[in-house]
Amino acid sequence: MSDGKELSKRIFAISEDVRYVAIYANNELSLHEKEGIANKSESESDKYEELIVNPTILKIAAQRGEIDCGGLDFVVIKYGSFFLLTMATASGHVSVGIENEGNPLEIEAGVRRLIKE
């Protein structure tokens, strides 16, 4: 996986519907947000979501997936104002905020490809 800033730029290029990108790698958090988005979250709230909530959701879902579901690829959460796509990486996780009009499954395929590079 490339460095956080470069990876974020490449994820934003996948779709105009990408609102923000958060990369947590090697105990460092990098948050990047598109200018002028409507209904945006507070940056402090986003920080704790990436440090506590998303890693916990990924851990719980991965543990369940390992029992008899073939593992875990990603999690999509639908909040009122946006979708959140989050997936584990070798060194942490990547989260992508997606506009309500966006297609998180299409964006996921592009994010997965970038993570593997």
C-alpha positions as CSV (number, residue, x, y, z in Angstrom):
1,M,0.0,0.0,0.0
2,S,1.3,3.4,-0.9
3,D,1.7,6.2,1.7
4,G,-1.5,7.8,3.2
5,K,-1.5,11.0,1.3
6,E,-0.9,9.4,-2.1
7,L,-3.4,6.7,-1.4
8,S,-6.0,9.2,-0.3
9,K,-5.6,11.2,-3.5
10,R,-6.0,8.0,-5.6
11,I,-9.1,7.0,-3.6
12,F,-10.7,10.4,-4.2
13,A,-10.0,9.9,-7.9
14,I,-12.2,6.7,-8.0
15,S,-15.5,8.7,-7.8
16,E,-16.9,12.2,-7.3
17,D,-19.0,10.6,-4.6
18,V,-16.1,10.0,-2.2
19,R,-16.5,12.5,0.7
20,Y,-13.5,11.7,2.8
21,V,-10.8,9.1,3.3
22,A,-9.3,8.0,6.6
23,I,-6.3,5.8,6.7
24,Y,-5.1,4.2,9.9
25,A,-1.7,2.5,9.4
26,N,1.0,1.6,11.8
27,N,-0.8,3.5,14.7
28,E,-1.0,6.7,12.7
29,L,-4.3,8.3,11.5
30,S,-4.5,10.3,8.3
31,L,-7.9,12.1,7.6
32,H,-8.6,13.8,4.3
33,E,-11.9,15.5,3.4
34,K,-13.3,16.8,0.2
35,E,-13.9,20.6,0.2
36,G,-17.5,21.8,0.5
37,I,-19.3,18.6,1.5
38,A,-22.8,19.0,3.0
39,N,-23.7,17.5,6.3
40,K,-20.2,16.9,7.4
41,S,-19.2,15.3,10.7
42,E,-17.1,17.0,13.3
43,S,-13.4,16.3,12.8
44,E,-13.1,15.2,16.4
45,S,-16.0,12.8,15.9
46,D,-14.3,11.4,12.8
47,K,-11.1,10.9,14.7
48,Y,-12.7,8.8,17.4
49,E,-14.7,6.8,14.8
50,E,-11.4,5.8,13.2
51,L,-9.5,5.1,16.4
52,I,-12.2,3.2,18.3
53,V,-15.4,2.5,16.4
54,N,-14.3,1.2,13.0
55,P,-11.4,-1.0,14.3
56,T,-13.9,-2.5,16.8
57,I,-16.6,-3.1,14.1
58,L,-13.9,-4.7,11.8
59,K,-12.6,-6.9,14.6
60,I,-16.1,-8.2,15.6
61,A,-17.2,-8.8,12.0
62,A,-13.9,-10.5,11.1
63,Q,-14.1,-12.8,14.1
64,R,-17.6,-13.8,13.1
65,G,-16.6,-14.2,9.5
66,E,-13.7,-16.5,10.4
67,I,-16.0,-19.0,12.2
68,D,-17.9,-20.3,9.1
69,C,-18.4,-17.4,6.6
70,G,-15.1,-17.4,4.7
71,G,-13.7,-14.3,6.4
72,L,-14.5,-10.6,6.0
73,D,-13.9,-8.4,3.0
74,F,-15.3,-5.1,4.1
75,V,-18.2,-3.4,6.1
76,V,-20.6,-0.8,4.7
77,I,-22.6,1.3,7.2
78,K,-25.4,3.6,6.1
79,Y,-25.6,6.7,8.2
80,G,-28.3,9.3,7.4
81,S,-26.0,11.6,5.5
82,F,-23.6,9.1,3.8
83,F,-22.3,5.6,3.5
84,L,-19.2,4.5,5.3
85,L,-17.0,1.8,3.7
86,T,-14.3,0.4,5.9
87,M,-11.9,-2.4,5.3
88,A,-8.9,-3.9,7.2
89,T,-5.4,-3.6,5.8
90,A,-2.2,-5.3,6.8
91,S,-1.2,-2.4,9.0
92,G,-4.7,-1.0,10.1
93,H,-7.7,0.0,8.1
94,V,-9.1,2.3,5.4
95,S,-12.4,4.1,5.7
96,V,-14.2,5.9,2.9
97,G,-17.1,8.2,3.3
98,I,-19.4,8.1,0.3
99,E,-22.3,10.4,-0.8
100,N,-25.8,9.0,-0.5
101,E,-26.1,8.9,-4.3
102,G,-22.8,6.9,-4.6
103,N,-22.4,3.1,-5.0
104,P,-20.3,1.8,-2.1
105,L,-19.8,-1.6,-3.8
106,E,-18.4,0.0,-7.0
107,I,-16.1,2.2,-4.9
108,E,-15.0,-0.7,-2.8
109,A,-13.6,-2.5,-5.9
110,G,-11.5,0.5,-6.7
111,V,-10.3,0.9,-3.1
112,R,-9.4,-2.8,-2.8
113,R,-7.4,-2.6,-6.1
114,L,-5.4,0.4,-4.7
115,I,-4.7,-1.3,-1.4
116,K,-3.3,-4.3,-3.1
117,E,-0.8,-2.2,-5.1
